[in-house]
């Protein structure tokens, strides 16, 4: 979005929250005033008090709503949320969403196109709609969307508030068709009128269109970064490590990524295939995520324990990196023989696209149906239909490692073509084109995703 905003210039305004004490001090000192000349467009930073922001971001957005959007309730054995979380929703999440809606009213023209981003701002569209009935409003959800079963453990006010908040838009965007379907299922479960053939929901006397916009990667920029010396040195390091086959994964250490089952599957593969022991090396480039949350700390520990379990049986089979190093990750992606991407549920998963764009060895992609990227890459990947099924993951890893060279080349070429097909500018421009069309004629240009 940065490149599109830069092209539009002063016609675009970026509204964001000041998320740290440093940010807040900078806002108070007027530092944001100089960003326009550096970025090419103005930035408006909201000064939100730390306690409110923490509760909004950590308790509601990244706990309640993230778990709901990714169907993680049973995976993490989480009890349904209750009065304490409902109070956080009312006290902080709604407060911040109203603040963003008020900022739009303050600085944006009523004829402007308004684009809200992600589940952190689910109710802001409806707050703005009530103040400005004719504003053209868009919301894009960058995560997956589980559907009614994901919303069910939430307090009813929260579940309904999320859906109704999003229906304050003229246009809703998700990465892929599956998340669109799941959102429509949620609308139907709440009694709203849904027209799947047109991708349309009717609520409160208004219509909301819903479309899928699969986000691409910036392949040229990625290749340029990977050509630099730090990434190349890491590629050389992994290539000369001695093993014949390199298996790679790159992820945030977070429960929806399903990292533990991936390690368990690799260990079971070595258990049953003595001929692969010492031949296959598994390099995992991970980095911690949301460490303030107990579920994430526990999952990080489970990841390390899973690696230790495999390495006790098969010494040095897995090399685990638990600190973010982008160049190291790029180096590994360039030379893998197989890339494991097995999330339980993921909005898109750009690693699947980045790996196939960068890889120079016709590496196989082992991809679960839980990844949004599966819609575009599944046909040429080694598929895991059920990411919860460790045995199925074992079989998929085995197929990827044993794949004949001719099949490997054919699949890799197809994957690479998808990864290079579109740009981030294409992605955001399609959304703006649809919003402009809605503003002018009432309907989007993009066809329904069905």
N, C-alpha and C positions, 0 to 999 in steps of 0.2 A: 504494500500500500504506500510505502514511503516514496517510491519512484513515481507513482501516479499523482500523489499529492504534490510532489515537487514539480511535475509537469504542469499541473493546474495552477500552482503558485498561490497568490494571495486569495484566490477563490476557494481554497481549501483551508479548513481550520481543524487542527488536531486537538481534541480535548482528552486529557489524561489526569490521573491522580498523582499527586506528589506522595511517593510511597515510603520515604525515609526521612529522618530528621534533616539530613543534608539537603534533600529535595525541598523540604518545607522552608529551610533557612534560605535556600536559593530563591524560592518564590517570594519570600518576604523581602529579599534584597533586590527583587526585580530582574533576576537573571533570565527568566523566561522571555523577557522582552527582547533579548538579543538573539533568540533562537531562530527567528524568522530569517534573518540574513544568512545564517549558517546552513539552515535546512532547506530554505527556499519556500517555506510556508509558515504561517504563524502557529504557535503552540500555546494552548491555554491549560495551565496546570491548576487543579483543584487542591486546596489545602484542607485535608481531612484529618481530624485529630487521630493520633495513633491508636487509641483504644477502640474507637469506632472502626477504623480501617482494619485492624487486626481481627476483630470479630467478624466483620463483613467478609474479609478475604480468607481467613483460616477456618473459622467455625462453619460459616454458611457456604461460601463459594467452593472452597477446596476440600471440604469434608462432606457436608450434606449433598450439595449439588453434583460434585464430581463423582461421589459414590453412586448417586442415583443415575447419572448419565452413563455410567460404565457397568451397571448391574453388579456391583461389588459387595452387596449386602451379605450373601451367603459365603462368598470367597473369604471375607474378613470376619465373618461371624459377628456382625454388628447388629445390636438390638435396634428396633425402630426408634426414631428420634421423638422427643416429647416436648414438654413445656419449656425446658431450658433452651433448647434449640429454637423453638418457636419464638421465644423472647429475643434471641439473637437476630432472627429474621426481621422481626418488627423494629427492633432497636437500632440495628446497624445496616443490614442488607438493604432494607427498604429506604433507609435514610440516605445511603450512598447513591442508590439508583435514582432517587428523587433529586439528589444534588446534580447528577449528570443531566437529567432532563431539564432542570432549571438552568443549567449552564447553556444548554442548547438554545433555550428560549432567550437567554440574555444576549448571546453573541451571534446567533445564526438567523438569517433572514427567513421569513415564513415560506419563501419559495425554494429554499435550499433543499438539497437531498441530504438526509441524515442517515449515517451508517453506524449502527451500534455493533460492537464486536464481543462475542462470546458470552458464556453462561454467567459471568460475573455481572452482566447488565441485562438480565432476563426481564426485569419489570420496568426498566427505564422507558421502553417504547410506549407502554400504556400510560405511564405518567405524562409523557410528552403528548400523546394523543389527546388526552383529556384537556390539556391546555391549548393545543393547536390541532383541531380536528382535520384540517386540510394539509398538514405537513406530510410530505412523502418520506416514509420511514422504512428502513431496512434493518434487519438483524441477522448476523451470521454466527452460527454456533460452530466453534472449531473442534469441539470434542465429539464423541459419538453421542447417540441419544437412545437410551435403553428401551424406552416405552413405558406403558402402564406399570409393568412389574418393577421398574426402577423407581417410579414415583410413589408406589404404594407405601413403603415404610416411612415416607415423610409425613409430617403433620398435614392434614388435608388443606389447610390454608396455604401452606408452602407449595404443595403439588399443584393446586389450582392456580395459585398466584403466578407460578412459573409459566404455565401454559397460557393463561389469560394475558399475562404481561407481554409475551411474545406475539400474541394476536393483536396487539396494538400497532403492529406493523402493516405496511402495504405488501411487503415482500419478505419472506423468510428464506434463509439459505442454510443448507447443510452440505457436507462434502459429498455424500453419496446417497443413492436411492434408498438404501436400507435405513438410514437414519431419518429420511423423509417419511418412509412408511411407518416407522416407530412413533414419530411425532403425530402423524395422522391417527394412529391407533389410540394415542393418548387423548387426542381431541374427541374421538368417538366415545371413549370410555367416560368422558366428562359431559357427554350429551350435546356436543357441538355438531353442526351440520358440515359434513365433509364430502367433497366431490373429488374423488381420486382421479378421474379421467382428465380433469382440468387442473389438478393440483391446487385446490381451492378450499378454504375454510370460511364459513360464515359465522360470525359472532358479534353480538351487540349491534346488529344492523349494518355491519361492515363486512368487507371481503379481504381476506389475506391470501395472497398467492404464495406457494411454496415450491422451491426449485433446488436442484443439486448443482453445486459448482465445485468439482474436484480440484483441490488446490495443487498446482504443479510446483516443481522446484526451479530454481534459477541455475540451470545446468552450466551455461558458460561461466558464470561467476564461481560456481563450485569447482569446475575444472581448473580455472585460473588459480584458485587458492591451493588446490591439490598439487599444482605444478611447482609450488614454492619449496625451498629446501627442507623446512622442518617436516612437512608431510612426506617428501620423498625419502628422507632419512629413516622415518618410521617404516615406510614400505620396504626399504632395503633391510631393515632390522628384522621384520617379520619373515621376509622371503628367505633370509639366510639362517633361519633358526634351526633347520635340520630336518624337520618333518616333511613328508611328501604332500599332505593335504592340510589346508588351513581352513578351519571353520571359524566364523566370526559372528558376533552380535554386538550391537551398539544401542544403548538404551539409557533412559533415566531409570533409577532404581525405584520403581513404583509398581504397586500390585497389579494394575491392569496390564502391564507388559508381560506378565506370566514368565518371568525369568527363571524362577525356581524349577518349574516343570521342564523348561528347556535344558537345564543342567542335569536334572534327573534322567531325562531321555538320553542325553549323551552318555551318561554313566552306564545306563542299561545297554546301550548299543555296544560299548566296549566290553561289557560283561559277556555278551553273546557272540561277539566277533573278535576272537583273539588276534586275527590277522590285522586288525586295525589298530591294535595297541602299539604305541610308539610311532605309528604312521600318521595319525590324525592329531592335530593340535587345535585346541579351542581357545581363541583369544576373545575375551569379553571386555569391551570398552564401556564401562558403566560410570555413572556419576550420581551422587546422592540427590534426593529431591524432598522438599517439604519436611525437613528433619525436625521441625517443631511439633509435628503430629506423631502420636505414639504408633499409629498403624504403619507409618512409613519407616520409623526407626526399627520396629519389629521386622518389617519386611526386609530391610537392609541386612539385618542379622541373619534372617532365614536364607538370603542369597549367599552370604559368606559360608554358612553351615553347609549348604548344598554343594558348594565348590569343594569344601574340605572333605565331604563324604566321598565325592568322586575321586579326588586326588589321593585319598588314603588307599583306595582300591587300585588306582591307576596313576602312579606318581607323575606329577607335572603335566597331566593331560589337559588341565585348564589353567590358563594364565589370566588372572583376574586383575583388572585395573579399576579402582574405585575413586578415581579423581578425574574430573573433566579435563580433557586435553584434546581439543578439536583436531589438531594436526595429527595426533596419534590415531584418532578415529579415522580420519581421511586416509592415512597410510594403510590401515588395515582393510578399509573398504576397497582400496584400489587392487588388492591382490588376493582376496579371498577366493577359495574354491567353492565354498558354500556359505551363504548368509542366512542366519536364522532370525526370522521375524514372526513371533508366535503370540501376539497379544490376545488376551481374552476379548477385548473390545477396544478399538482405537479409532478416533475420528478419521484420520487418514493414515498416518505413520509414514513420514517423509523419509525415514532411513531406508525403507524398501526402494524408494525411487532414487535416493542419493547413491545407494550402493550400486544399483544397476547402471546408473549414469557414469559412475567413476570406474567401475571394475574393468581391468585389462586382461583378465584371464578366463573369460567366458564362465564366470562363476554362476552357480545355481542359486536360485532364491527359494528358500523354504518358507512358505508364507501361510499363515492361518487365515481362515475365513473371518475371523474376528477383526482383522485390519480393514479399515476403509479402503486401503490401497488394493485389496483383493478384487474389488470390482473392476479395476483396470489391469491388474497384473496377474490375477489368479490363473488365467488360461495358460500362461507361459511359466508359471511357478511350479514348484513341487508342493502340492496342496496339503494342508492340514485342515480337514473339514471341522473337526471338533478340537479346539485348543486345550480343553480340559483333559483330553485323552492322551496320557503320556505314551501309551503304546503306539498310538497313531503318529506321534511325533518321532518316536524311535524309527518307525518305518519310513517316514518322510526323510529323515536325516540319512538313513541308509541308501535310499533311492538317489538322493542328491550326490552322495559320495561315490556311488557306483555308476553314475550316469555315463553312457558312452559319449565320447568327444563330439561326435556329429550332432547328437541331440543337444548337448550342452551349448554348442555354437548356435544352433537354431533358436533355442529358447532365449539365450542371452541377447541375440540380435533383436528379437521381438520385445523383450523387456526394455532394452536401451532405446528403441524407437519411441516407446510410450514416455519414458523419462525425459526425452528431448523434444517431445511434441509441442508443448505449450510453455508459456512463461507466466510468472506471477502477474505481469501487466495484463496478459490476456484474461487472467482469472478475474481481476478486479474490474477490468473494462467491461466484461460480460455482465457483471452486476450493475454497473452504472448504466449500461445500455438498457437493461431491463427496467431500472428505476425511472429513467428518462421516458421510456415508452409508457410506463404506468402513469407518469405525470401528464403525458400528452394525450394518451388514448385510453387509459384505464387497464391495459393488459400488458404483460411482459412479452418480450421477443422470444426468450428461451422456451422451448417446448416442455411440457410436463415430464417429469423423470420416470415415466411408466410405459 
